[in-house]
């Protein structure tokens, strides 16, 4: 690597001596010298040569002295390492120069071995600064990329890791969560782009803010749909609890968002959410040019299927039994044993509820009715009919009542 040094001195003999003393380094291309005879000329040379690494400057010069040059460099925020040359008896000016940002000094008459050692030391200093700047730039680039996927705190931690963009694929215990805004494709065809843009942006920002508040990872955003991970890229022993809490918060936000736009005359569908917990292969599968933090495996597929199952069940949130079992203090209504297409074993599913709904008499009545359904008790029909009578808007109880009336007295539901 070549180092460019600007020598600022009104003694022309110094130029000849430096070229002679450092001719080997100049010939090999490791050092390049530029020359100016005062501070004014030095500023012009610096303006024309942006690659100067170091300034070697005398103090006493016509037009603009070395101290004034240092002040100008500070004003221009030119981060150059400067070596001051002055007589040892001029220690007051040397001290002033050091206070103005000079890196080191050599005294006149110049001792060239000492000058060479000082230049070498300064070169190492310049290289250390360059490396620090490279690291900072790399960290900023990583942070900008990571902030699309991770919460600010997590992105900050990951950006400081040297191998963050080379995560690779690892098998992890995760909770996978999918969301989808119903009817969005139809909505796109019916409203103006100038309305659609703010609507979609506000929705995505609101949803991702909630995910990040729960330290989740946004693995994908496709249109209005989100794929969220908990437990990756760093371990989260409470990943299932985070998934449940995040689901409830997302549902609350989506409901208020829907009401807001409804008042503006734009009908939005409900947001459906599905979550499942288990193992998955997660990591950066895009390589250096395209950072694509993704997850693969049955856990991911099941979560996506549970999100879609809401349409049939009449629920807005549907989580698997593995999520319910791992989430601390989980409370919710059992939905049934979902037999997903292509799978031989059913998956117990639940509709998570907040604390108030969980403790309500209606929820307790539903749980009692569901127990009768599990026991294949014919009295389940009357119990679900009573629930529908009290709240016709409860689509999950209506779903079960309809199945019971069709003779399906079972908790197994083919989806």
N, C-alpha and C positions, 0 to 999 in steps of 0.2 A: 504494500500500500504506500502511495506517495504522500508526503507531507509538504504542503506549500507554506513557505515562511516569507512574510513581508518584512524587509529590513528598512527601518526609517532612521536615516542618519545623514547629516550634511557633510560628513567626511567621505570623499570619494575613494580614499584608499581602503576603507573598510570593505567596499564592494569587491575589490580585487583580492583582498586577503581571504574573504569568506569563500569566494569561488575557488581559490587555490587550496584552502584547507579542507573544503568539503567536496573536492572534485570527484572523488571516488563515489560518494553517495549521489552526487548530481548525475554522474555517468550511468549509474545503476538505476536511476529513476526513483530512488527512495526519498530524495529531497529535491525541492524546487524553490529557488530564491527569486523573489521580486524585490525591487528597490524603489525607494522614494526618499527625497532629500529633506522633507519637512512634513508636518501634520496635514497641511492642505493637500499636498501631492499624495500623501498616503490615503486619504479619504477617497480621492479620485481613483487610485489603483484598486482599492477595496470595492468600489462601486462597479468596476469593470471585471473584477475577478471574485466571484462568489464562493470559490473553493478554497480561499485562504484559511489555513488552520491556526496560524500563530503569527504574532507580531513581535519583532525584536526592535525596540525603539530607544533612541537616545532621549534624554530629557531636554537638553539645551539645543534648540534649533531655531532658525529664523521663521517668521510668519506665524507658525503654530508649533509650540513646544510639545514635548511628550506628555506632560500632565494635561494640557488642553486636549490633546488627541485622545487620551484615556477618557476624559469627560465626554467627548463627542461619541466615542464608542458606546459608553454607557447610555447616553441619550437615545442612540439608535438601536439599542438593545441587541448589538452585535456580539454574540457570545464567542469571543475570541480569547485565546490564552495569550497573555502579553508578558514578555520579558523586558524589563527596563535595564538600560545601560547607563551608568553614571559613575562619576568619581566617588570613591569611598568616603571622601570628606563631605560629599553632598548628601549625607544620610537623612537630613530632614526632608529633602525632595523624594528620596527613595521611600521613606515612610509614607509620605503623602500618596505616592504612586500605588503602594500596596493597599492603602485604604481605599483607593479608587478602583480597585479590582485587578491590579497587576498580579500575575501568578508567581513570578520570581524575578530576581535581578542578578546582573553580573556587574562587576566594577571595572573601571578603566584604570590603567591600561588593560585591555582584554587578555585574559589568560585563556587561550583557545582550548586546552583540555577541559578547563572548567566550563567554558561555553558549550562545548560538545556534550558534556555530562548534563548541563542544564537543559539543553535542547532535547536530549534523549528523555530526560525526566518529564519534560513538558509534553513530548509526543505521547508518552504513556498516559499522561493525564488527559490529553485530547482523545485518545482511543477509548479511555474509560468513559468519558462523557458521551462519545458516539454510541458506545454499547448501551449506556443507560437510556439514551434517546431511542435506540432501536427497540429496546425492551418496552419502553413506554408506548411507542407507536404500536408494537405488536399487541400489547395489553389493551390499548384503546380499540384496535381493530377487533380483537377477540371479544371485548366487552360489547361492542356495537352489534356483533353477530349473535352473541349469546343472549343479549337482552330481548331478542325476538322470542326466545324459548323459555327463559328462566326468570324468576323473580329478581329484582335488582340486587338483593343481598347475595343470592346464589350466583348470579352472573359475575359479581365482583370477586367472589372467592374463586370461581372457575377461571376467570381471566388472568388471575395471578399464577395459575399453574402453567408450567412450561409446555406440557403435553396436552393442553385442553382440546386442541383441534385434532388430536389423534386418539380420540377416545376408544375407537374400535368397538367390536361387539362383545358384550358380556351378558351372562345370564343373571338376572336379578329378580328379587321378590318385589313386585310392584302392584299398585292399584291403577287400573286403566279406566278412564272415564271418557265417554263420548257425549257430545251435545248436537242437537239438530233443531233448527227453527222450522216448524211445519208450515207448509204452503209458501215457502220463500221463493221457490222457482216460479210459481204462478205470479207472485207479487212482483217479481222482476219484470215480467212482461206487461204489467198494468200501470206502473208508476213511472214518472219522469226520472231520468238519471240524476238531475239536480236534487231530487228528493231522496232517491235511493242511496246516493253517496253518503250524505250525512247520517242517514238512518243506519246503514250497515256499519259505518265507522264508529258511531256511538255505541252500537250494540257490541261490536268486537272489543272495543276499548273497555267497556264496562265489564264484559265477561272475563277478559284476560286480567284485568285488575283484580278481580275476585280470585282467580286462579293463583296469581302471584301473591296475594295476601295470605293464601294458605300454603305458600311455598311449593306450588305445583309447577310442572314443566309443560309448556305448550308444545307438543310434538308436531302438531299439524293444524293449520287453519285452511279449510277449503270452503270458500264462499262464506256462509254463515256458520258452518260446522267446525267444532273444535275437537281435537283429540288431546287429552290431558293425561299426564303421568304423575304418579306419586311414588317415591322410592327410587327415582332415577333422576339425574345421574349419581346423586349421593344417597346413602342409606337413610331411610326414614322408617324406623320401627313402627311408627303410628300411621303408616301410609293409608291404611283402610279408614281410620278415623278421620284423617284429613279429606279423603275422598267423599265421605258421607257429609261432613261439615261443608265442604265446598259445593257439593250437589245441592244442598238446601239453600245455600247463599245464592247460587246461580239461579235456582228456581225463583227465589224471592225477587232478584233483580229482573229476571226475564218477565215476571208478572207485572211489576211496576212499569217496565219499559213498554210492555204491550198496552197497558192502560194509557200511558202517555201518548203514544201514537194513535190509539183509538180515538182519543179526544180531538186529534187533528184530522180525523176522517180516514185514517189508513188502518184497516183491520189486519192485525198480525196474528199468526197462529201461536200456539203454545210452544215452548221449548221443551223438547224431550231429552232426558238424560239417562244414560245407562252406565253402570260401573261393575267391574269384576276384579278380583284380586287373585294373584297367582304368579307363576314364573313367566318371564319373557326375555327375549334377547333384545337388548337395547344398546344404542351407541350411534356414532357418527358413521354412516354408510355412504356418505357423499364424497369423501376424499378432501383434498386440499382446496379444490376450486369451488366446490359446492358443499356447504355445510348443511347436512340433512340429518338431524337427530331424530331417529325413528325407533320404533319398537315392533317386534314381530313375535308371533306365537299364538297359541290357542287362547291365552288370557286376553289378548287384544281382540281376537275375533269374537269371543263371547261377550265382551263389553259392548262391542258394536251391535251385536244381535239383541242384547238387552235394551239398548236405546231404541231400536226399531220395534221391539215387542210392546213398548208403551202404546203404540197406535192400536194394537189389538186389545190390550188390557184396559185401556182408558185411563192409565196413569200418566204422570209427567216424569216421575223418577222411578227407575227400576234397578235395584242392585241385587247382586247374587248373595247366596247364603255365605260364601266365603268372606265377602265384605262384611256382612252382618256379624259373623262370628269373630272377626278380627277387630272390629270397631269397638272401642271402649264405650260401654253404656249405650249400645245401639238400641234404638227404639223405632219400631215401624210395624206396618201391617203385613202379614204374610200374604203373598199374592198367589202362590201355588208352585207346583213343580213343573217347570217349563221344559218340554221336550223339544229342543231346538232341532231343526231339520239337519240331518246328517250326523246326529249324535245318538248314541244308544242309551245313555243315562240321562235322566232329567236333572235339572238344576233348580234347587229351591230359590225362589226370588222373593224379594221384599220391597215394599214401598216405605222408604224412611220418612219419619215425621219429626217435626220439631217438638220441643218439650210440652208445649200447651196442647197440641193436637194429640200427642201420645197419651196424655192423662185424661182426655175428654171421655165422657160417657159413651159417645158415639164410637170411639175407637175400641173401647172395651167391649161394646156390643158386637162390633165387627169380629173381634178376636174370638168371642164365644160362638158366633155364627160359623166362623171358619173351622173351629174345632169340630162342630157338628158335620161340616163338609168332609173333614179328614176322616171322621168316624163313619162316613157314609150314612149318616143319620137323616132319614127323610124330613125331620124337623128343620133341616137347614133351609129348606125352601121358605118356610114361614119366617124364619129369622132374617133371611136376606130380603124378603119381601117387606118386612117391617122397616128395615134399614132404608130401602129405596123409598118407602112411603114417607119417612122422615126427611130424607134428602135425595130428591130425584136427580140432583146434579152430581152425585157421587157415582162416577162412571165405573169404578171398580166393583162396587156392590151390584150395579146393574148388569155388569158383565157376568158375574157369578150367578145372579138370579136367572139370566137368560139361559145359561148353560144348564142349570138345574131344571128349568122348565122343559128343556130339550132332552132331559133324561141323563145328562152327564153328571152323575153324582160322584165326582172324583176331583182330587186336587191336581191331577196330571193334565197339563194343557199343552197341546201340540201347537207350536209356533212356526 
